[in-house]
Amino acid sequence: MQTVVFAFDHKTPARFCQCQGRKIDLLIDTACGSGQLTKPISKFCNKVIALDASESQIEEAKSLLGEEMKHVEYSVGNCEQLPAEDESVDVITVAEAIHYFADIKRFYQEVDRCLKPTGVLGVMAYNFCEFHGHDSVVDEKLNNCWLSYFRGEKYLEPCWHKGIFTLFDAYKELPLYRRKHVRYYDFLEVEYPLEQYASILRSLSAYITYYERYPNNPDMANSMVDE
């Protein structure tokens, strides 16, 4: 039976691959971007196809993985035309991207075509972070400050791609793949200095969009840290 796994931390896909008891014959990492997921899962596979619509992202993935990854093949293309024969793929992954797909149902049709009868579609994403570890009053103030920028009407809320809101809701409203599915909600606990949150904020697509619209506005990331 084909299965879809919804995972909400960066370790789950690699952990799943590792638990198969053998190397995966063929895995397609769709919308692979710069290869942040491709690299850790590739060591559990005999062959990986890294697919992305952006040629520049594929070049970044090649740079990240290096020349020693001879079993990784790179392909520029969209996720509605997967580069594989019928029933030939063991695992298809998509990380931090399915909420941007223009035609998810068409993607699912391609998944159905390509996956073996026992194949797996793995969908992974991060949700937004929360502060913990202080007393409850401090945690609440820190979280409210972070959310006022991350989701605030004055700042990033109007700048998010509309698809991102399905991610913020943990993909509960995402059209489901028609096969059996399971969800893993894992929480990644890390310690960051406050300045690291400024870097996280600056890396967000909505932050980039905001400053394309308002290039002369002061840096909200610095304002958030000061606050």
Stockholm file with secondary structure:
# STOCKHOLM 1.0

chainA/1-227         MQTVVFAFDHKTPARFCQCQGRKIDLLIDTACGSGQLTKPISKFCNKVIALDASESQIEEAKSLLGEEMKHVEYSVGNCEQLPAEDESVDVITVAEAIHYFADIKRFYQEVDRCLKPTGVLGVMAYNFCEFHGHDSVVDEKLNNCWLSYFRGEKYLEPCWHKGIFTLFDAYKELPLYRRKHVRYYDFLEVEYPLEQYASILRSLSAYITYYERYPNNPDMANSMVDE
#=GR chainA/1-227 SS CCEEEEECSTTHHHHHHHTTSSCEEEEEEETCTTSTTHHHHHTTEEEEEEEESCHHHHHHHHHHHCTTCTTEEEEECCTTSCSSCTTCEEEEEEESCGGGCSCHHHHHHHHHHHEEEEEEEEEECCCCCCCCSSCHHHHHHHHHHHHHHHSCTTTTGGGSCTTHHHHHTTTTTSCCCSSEEEEECCCCCCCCCHHHHHHHHHHSHHHHHHHHHCTTSCCHHHHHHHC
#=GC SS_cons         CCEEEEECSTTHHHHHHHTTSSCEEEEEEETCTTSTTHHHHHTTEEEEEEEESCHHHHHHHHHHHCTTCTTEEEEECCTTSCSSCTTCEEEEEEESCGGGCSCHHHHHHHHHHHEEEEEEEEEECCCCCCCCSSCHHHHHHHHHHHHHHHSCTTTTGGGSCTTHHHHHTTTTTSCCCSSEEEEECCCCCCCCCHHHHHHHHHHSHHHHHHHHHCTTSCCHHHHHHHC
//
